[in-house]
Amino acid sequence: MKMKDDGIAWIADADLSWLGYCVTLSRGLTPEQLVARLAGDRTPAPLGEHSAAEVEALLGQRDRERGTCDSIAVRYGEVGGLAYAVAYGDNWPGNMGPGYTDGLSDGGADVFQLYWEMENPKLPPPAFAYFRDGEYMCGFDMFMHSWSHEITGPRSDLVRGDVEAAGIPAETDRDTAHRKSLTVVEERFGLTLPKELVLGGKLPAALIAGHP
């Protein structure tokens, strides 16, 4: 299902945050419900509407004042029937993403996660994961050369043919594999994220970790 708007392939060529990106999208949840689930057992604290740079600066100042680096915030919204949340702060790597999804898709929701720890010294590949109704459906590394070529999950068939047809397993250039992979999941699942708003606009923001 090809989207007629921004899609998500543009993420491969953008700087969503200085650490990389953690983007969560959902069908079946409102943006507020998605943010509440990302916060886990904490209550999200509204921060008002901010640009990406403003949120990064706000969290940096907050962590300096508190002598910690545990603040995580998301900017969020809805587009094309998809709720979305983009993570910010120094602490989302290792605390969000495909390994931290318990309860996100409960109740029949579809949840898609795009994750890349760009500053990790081990240089892990970007990753995609899809969950539905509390269950992991499928996922794969969006750069497979020298990494896992396995497409995991009970519904790996949803993307295997497209991944192989795009030549992703054999692609040796990380940026090209990343872009091709995002294009595959964009078209397969009809995913989109508003580029102008996410990169340069103001969106509602909420603190989801590092509460007082």
C-alpha positions in Angstrom: 0.0 0.0 0.0 1.9 3.0 -1.3 1.3 6.3 0.7 0.8 9.5 -1.3 2.5 11.6 1.3 5.9 11.8 3.1 6.2 8.1 3.8 9.1 7.1 6.0 12.0 6.5 3.6 13.2 10.1 4.2 14.2 9.1 7.8 17.3 7.4 6.4 18.7 10.8 5.3 17.6 12.9 8.2 18.8 13.7 11.7 15.8 13.1 14.0 18.1 13.4 17.1 21.8 13.4 17.6 21.7 9.9 18.9 19.8 8.4 16.0 16.1 7.7 16.2 13.3 5.8 17.9 10.0 6.2 16.1 6.9 4.3 17.2 3.7 4.3 15.0 0.4 2.7 15.7 -3.0 2.0 14.1 -5.7 1.4 16.7 -4.3 3.9 19.3 -4.7 7.6 19.7 -1.5 9.6 20.0 -2.3 10.1 23.7 -2.8 6.4 24.2 0.4 5.6 22.5 2.3 8.1 24.7 0.7 6.7 27.8 1.8 3.2 26.9 5.3 4.3 26.1 5.5 5.8 29.6 4.8 2.4 31.1 3.8 2.7 34.8 4.6 6.4 34.8 2.1 9.2 33.9 3.3 11.3 31.0 4.0 14.9 31.9 2.9 17.4 29.2 5.6 19.8 28.1 3.7 21.9 25.6 4.4 22.2 21.9 8.0 22.2 20.9 10.4 21.8 18.0 12.9 18.9 18.1 15.7 21.4 19.0 13.6 22.9 21.8 12.9 19.5 23.3 16.5 18.5 23.2 17.6 21.8 24.9 14.8 21.5 27.5 15.8 17.9 28.4 19.5 18.8 28.5 18.9 21.7 30.9 16.6 19.6 33.0 19.2 16.8 33.3 22.0 19.2 34.2 19.9 20.8 36.9 19.0 17.4 38.3 22.5 15.9 37.9 21.2 13.0 35.9 20.7 12.0 32.2 17.5 10.0 32.6 15.0 12.2 31.0 13.1 10.9 27.9 10.5 12.8 26.0 8.4 12.2 22.9 7.0 14.5 20.4 3.8 13.1 19.0 0.8 13.4 16.7 -1.3 11.7 14.1 -1.2 11.4 10.3 -3.0 9.2 7.8 -4.7 7.2 10.5 -1.4 6.6 12.3 -0.4 7.8 15.8 3.3 8.5 16.0 5.8 9.3 18.7 9.5 10.3 18.2 11.9 9.9 21.2 14.3 12.6 22.5 16.8 12.8 25.3 20.1 11.1 26.1 18.5 8.1 27.7 16.2 6.5 25.1 18.9 4.2 23.7 18.7 1.0 25.7 15.4 2.0 27.2 13.1 2.2 24.2 12.7 0.2 21.0 11.9 -3.3 20.0 13.0 -4.8 23.3 10.7 -2.6 25.3 7.3 -3.2 23.8 5.3 -5.0 26.5 1.7 -3.8 26.4 2.2 -1.4 23.5 -0.1 -3.3 21.1 -2.5 -4.9 23.5 -6.2 -4.8 22.6 -5.8 -5.3 18.9 -3.5 -2.4 18.0 -0.8 -2.5 15.4 2.5 -1.1 16.5 5.5 -0.5 14.3 8.9 0.5 15.7 11.9 2.0 13.8 15.1 2.2 15.8 18.7 3.2 15.3 21.4 3.9 17.9 23.6 5.9 15.6 26.2 6.8 18.2 26.5 3.2 19.6 30.3 2.3 19.2 29.3 -1.2 18.2 27.5 0.3 15.1 24.4 -1.8 15.3 22.2 -1.7 12.2 18.9 0.2 12.1 16.0 -2.2 13.1 12.3 -2.6 12.2 9.8 -4.5 14.3 6.0 -5.0 14.0 3.7 -6.0 16.8 -0.1 -6.7 16.8 -2.5 -7.4 19.7 0.3 -8.0 22.2 2.3 -10.3 19.9 5.5 -9.9 17.9 4.7 -10.4 14.2 8.0 -9.8 12.4 11.2 -7.7 12.2 14.6 -7.5 10.7 17.9 -5.6 10.7 17.7 -2.8 8.1 21.4 -3.5 7.1 22.2 -7.2 6.9 25.8 -7.2 5.5 28.0 -8.6 8.4 24.8 -8.7 10.6 21.9 -11.1 10.8 20.1 -11.9 7.6 17.3 -13.5 9.5 13.8 -12.1 9.3 12.2 -13.1 12.6 8.7 -13.6 13.9 5.8 -15.8 13.1 4.7 -13.5 10.2 8.1 -13.1 8.7 6.4 -13.9 5.4 4.8 -10.4 5.5 8.1 -8.8 4.5 10.5 -11.6 3.4 9.6 -11.4 -0.3 9.9 -7.6 -0.5 13.2 -7.6 1.5 14.7 -10.2 -0.9 13.3 -8.5 -4.0 14.9 -5.2 -3.0 18.3 -6.9 -2.6 18.7 -5.8 1.0 20.4 -9.1 2.2 23.2 -8.6 -0.3 23.5 -4.8 0.0 27.0 -3.8 1.3 26.3 -0.1 1.7 24.6 0.7 5.0 22.9 3.9 3.9 21.5 2.2 0.8 20.2 -0.8 2.7 18.7 1.5 5.3 16.8 3.5 2.7 15.6 0.4 0.8 14.4 -1.2 4.0 12.4 1.8 5.1 10.9 1.9 1.6 9.9 -1.8 1.9 8.1 -1.3 5.2 6.6 2.0 4.1 5.0 0.4 1.1 4.1 -2.9 2.8 2.4 -1.4 5.8 1.4 2.0 4.6 3.6 3.9 7.0 4.2 7.6 7.0 5.6 10.3 9.2 5.2 14.1 8.5 8.7 15.2 7.5 8.3 19.0 7.8 6.5 18.8 11.2 9.0 16.3 12.7 12.1 18.1 11.5 11.2 21.8 11.7 7.7 22.2 13.2 6.3 22.3 16.7 4.5 19.2 18.0 3.0 18.3 21.4 5.7 16.9 23.7 5.5 14.9 26.9 8.1 13.6 29.4 7.8 9.8 29.7 10.9 9.0 31.9 13.1 10.9 34.3 10.2 12.3 36.4 11.0 14.1 39.7 
